[in-house]
Every structure is written in structure tokens, then in C-alpha cells.
Amino acid sequence: MAVLDGTHLSTTLVDTVSDVLALTADCAAVGVDMPLAIPDAGVRASETAVRTFLGPARSSLFPTPVRDAVYAPSWEEACVIARARTGKAISKQSWFLTAYIRAWEDAAPDPNRVVEVHPESSFRALAPTVTFTSKKRARGVAQRIAALSAVVGTVDLLDSVRSLADGPAMDDVLDAVAAAWSARRWLTGEATVFGDGSVDAGGRPDRIVV
């Protein structure tokens, strides 16, 4: 998790949704890289719009499973439901996210303060002329650090990483900083908002903020 206060950056390792909400209780805006609205069928309008924005990098946005698949007791059953509703099964990677999707829905944070973000979209908004390579490779890491230099000093960024307990990968830390940047843009009214204004069955807006 990353917190941006002006140009000051702090990073913290967190494990649960409740930890995130507790540690950001004093933050005016919070960006979450996790689906906060769950579709009943089909694909969310926000995801369709973000994929268009991403172009060749559209695969970096995993489709949110439909609600019944999110709450299915097993991956196999989730795949059966997803095929019936969308024509496609869900990947194991998407299935592993469903516990977090459920946890965020259970937490029901204020949607005006806690917003869904997508870090890869944030990086492209930060540096629209850059053709980003994989965030798992050295060049991709360097590209993202360079993009974030417009937000926080590189030395401060690396100092913050050094202060972390050993565990998170570098790309996860950079994603967290990008998420914080998008949350700040939401707060100041500068963000690009993807979505059609609809809400899901739980009343959560289908919205991705960049």
C-alpha cells in the first residue's frame, strides 16, 4: 500500500481489506486495484472503456467474473456459471481474486472516497508517449519509475521501498504508488473516469478512475 501526501510517499505492507481501510482512515481518497462493482452478466462498461484506452496493453485488465461466479464455491463451478453467462470460463488467476472481490463488497467502503483504479492505465496516463514493456522485467520497472518521477522523487521512491519489510515485488510497489496517484487525481477532479454511470446489484458504481 502506498500513501501520497503532497510529494511525500510512504509504503506499507498490508494483508487484508480491513488493514487497508484502517491505515487509510485519514486519507481523503483511496485507490483500490480490485473490482469494486460486480456484473450480473456480461462485461462491465468501465472495463470495455479501459481496454480501448489501453490498446495493445488491454490484456493487463482481467475481466471481472459475474456475481454468481464470484460467489461460487469452487473454480470449476465458477467456470460453468461464467460460460453460461458470458460464453467464457474464468482463468485461475481471476478465480484467486474472487476472495478479495467479496471482501471489498463486504467492507462496503464509501464509494465517494474509495474508488477502483487500474495501475497500468495510470502509468499510461502519466506517460502517454511511452510504450511500456512488461512490469516484470528490468526495462519495464525502469520505465515505470521514470513515469512516477513526475509524482514523487526517484530517491524518495527507492528510500520508501527500502523501508519495506521483505516480501512485495517491485512491480507491486510501483502499482501501489500509481494507484495512490490516481486516487489523488480523483480527489482533485483531474481524473479520467471510465464507466457509464450504472451501478451493480449492491449499489456500487461501475467506475474505474485513472
C-alpha positions in Angstrom: 0.0 0.0 0.0 1.2 3.5 -0.8 0.2 6.8 0.6 0.9 10.1 -1.2 0.7 13.3 0.9 1.8 16.0 -1.5 5.1 14.7 -2.8 5.8 12.7 0.4 5.5 8.9 -0.1 5.1 6.2 2.4 4.6 2.5 1.7 3.3 -0.2 4.0 2.8 -4.0 3.6 -0.8 -4.9 4.3 -2.6 -8.2 4.1 -6.3 -7.6 4.4 -9.1 -5.2 3.3 -9.7 -4.2 6.9 -6.0 -3.3 7.2 -6.1 -1.1 4.2 -9.2 0.7 5.4 -7.8 1.1 8.9 -4.5 2.5 7.6 -6.2 4.9 5.2 -8.9 6.1 7.5 -7.4 9.6 7.4 -6.9 9.7 3.7 -9.3 11.9 1.7 -9.3 9.4 -1.3 -8.2 5.8 -1.6 -7.5 3.9 -4.9 -8.1 0.2 -5.0 -6.7 -2.1 -7.7 -9.6 -4.5 -7.4 -13.1 -4.7 -8.9 -15.5 -2.8 -6.6 -18.5 -3.4 -8.8 -19.6 -6.9 -9.8 -21.6 -7.5 -13.0 -24.6 -9.8 -13.0 -23.9 -10.7 -16.7 -21.5 -9.8 -19.4 -18.7 -7.3 -19.2 -18.6 -4.1 -17.2 -18.8 -0.9 -19.3 -15.8 0.5 -17.3 -13.7 -2.4 -18.4 -14.6 -2.1 -22.0 -13.7 1.6 -22.0 -10.4 1.0 -20.2 -9.4 -1.8 -22.7 -10.0 0.7 -25.5 -7.8 3.2 -23.7 -5.1 0.6 -23.1 -5.0 -0.5 -26.7 -2.3 -3.3 -27.1 -1.9 -3.5 -23.3 -5.6 -4.3 -22.8 -4.8 -7.8 -21.5 -3.4 -6.2 -18.3 -7.0 -5.7 -17.2 -8.6 -9.0 -16.1 -12.3 -9.3 -16.7 -14.4 -9.2 -13.5 -16.3 -12.5 -13.2 -20.1 -12.3 -13.0 -21.6 -12.1 -9.5 -22.7 -15.8 -9.2 -19.2 -16.9 -10.3 -17.6 -14.6 -7.7 -19.6 -16.3 -5.1 -19.3 -19.9 -6.4 -17.8 -22.5 -4.0 -15.2 -23.6 -6.5 -13.3 -22.6 -9.6 -14.9 -25.4 -11.6 -18.4 -24.2 -10.7 -17.4 -20.6 -11.3 -16.4 -21.7 -14.8 -19.7 -23.4 -15.5 -21.6 -20.2 -14.4 -19.3 -17.9 -16.4 -19.7 -19.9 -19.6 -23.4 -19.8 -19.2 -23.5 -16.0 -18.6 -20.6 -14.8 -20.8 -19.6 -17.7 -23.1 -16.2 -18.0 -21.5 -14.8 -19.7 -18.4 -12.7 -17.7 -15.9 -9.0 -18.1 -15.5 -7.4 -19.5 -12.3 -5.9 -16.0 -11.8 -9.3 -14.4 -11.9 -10.7 -17.0 -9.5 -7.9 -16.3 -7.0 -9.1 -12.7 -7.0 -12.7 -13.5 -6.1 -11.9 -13.7 -2.3 -10.7 -10.1 -2.4 -13.6 -9.0 -4.5 -16.0 -10.5 -1.9 -14.0 -8.9 0.9 -14.3 -5.4 -0.7 -18.0 -5.9 -1.2 -18.5 -7.0 2.4 -16.5 -4.0 3.6 -18.8 -1.6 1.6 -16.5 1.5 1.8 -17.8 5.0 0.9 -17.8 5.0 -2.9 -17.1 8.7 -3.0 -13.8 8.2 -1.1 -12.7 4.7 -2.1 -12.5 4.2 -5.8 -11.4 1.5 -8.2 -8.2 2.2 -10.1 -6.1 0.3 -12.6 -2.3 1.0 -12.3 -1.4 0.1 -15.8 -3.8 2.7 -17.1 -2.4 5.1 -14.6 1.1 4.6 -16.0 -0.2 5.3 -19.5 -1.9 8.4 -18.3 1.4 9.5 -16.6 3.5 8.8 -19.7 1.2 8.6 -22.8 4.1 8.5 -25.3 5.9 5.6 -23.6 5.4 2.0 -24.9 5.6 0.2 -21.6 7.2 -3.3 -21.6 6.4 -6.0 -19.0 6.4 -4.7 -15.5 8.2 -8.0 -14.5 11.3 -7.0 -16.5 14.0 -4.6 -15.7 13.2 -2.2 -18.5 9.6 -2.2 -17.6 10.4 -1.4 -14.0 12.7 1.4 -15.1 10.0 2.9 -17.4 7.5 2.9 -14.5 10.0 4.5 -12.1 10.7 7.2 -14.7 6.9 7.8 -15.2 6.4 8.1 -11.4 9.2 10.7 -11.2 6.6 13.3 -12.1 4.7 12.3 -8.9 7.5 11.6 -6.4 11.3 11.9 -6.4 13.1 8.8 -7.5 15.3 8.8 -4.4 12.3 9.2 -2.2 10.6 6.3 -4.0 13.6 4.0 -3.6 14.0 5.0 0.1 10.4 4.1 0.7 10.9 0.7 -1.0 14.0 0.1 1.2 11.9 0.7 4.3 9.5 -2.1 3.5 9.6 -5.5 5.0 11.0 -8.0 2.6 8.1 -9.6 0.6 6.4 -7.5 -2.1 7.7 -7.5 -5.6 8.9 -4.2 -7.1 6.1 -4.1 -9.6 3.5 -4.4 -6.8 5.1 -1.4 -5.0 5.1 0.7 -8.2 1.5 -0.3 -8.9 0.5 0.9 -5.4 2.2 4.3 -6.0 0.3 4.6 -9.3 -2.9 3.7 -7.6 -2.3 6.5 -5.0 -1.7 9.0 -7.8 -5.0 8.1 -9.5 -6.8 8.5 -6.1 -5.3 11.9 -5.7 -6.5 12.9 -9.2 -10.0 11.7 -8.2 -9.8 13.9 -5.2 -8.7 17.0 -7.2 -11.2 16.4 -10.0 -8.4 15.7 -12.6 -9.0 12.0 -13.0 -10.3 10.4 -16.2 -13.3 8.3 -15.2 -14.3 5.2 -17.2 -17.8 3.9 -16.9 -21.4 4.5 -18.0 -22.8 5.7 -14.7 -24.5 2.4 -13.9 -24.4 0.7 -10.5 -24.2 -3.0 -9.7 -26.7 -5.0 -7.6 -25.1 -3.8 -4.4 -25.3 -0.2 -5.5 -21.6 0.2 -6.3 -20.8 2.4 -9.3 -19.3 0.7 -12.3 -16.3 3.1 -12.5 -12.6 2.9 -13.0 -10.6 6.0 -12.1 -7.3 6.9 -13.8 
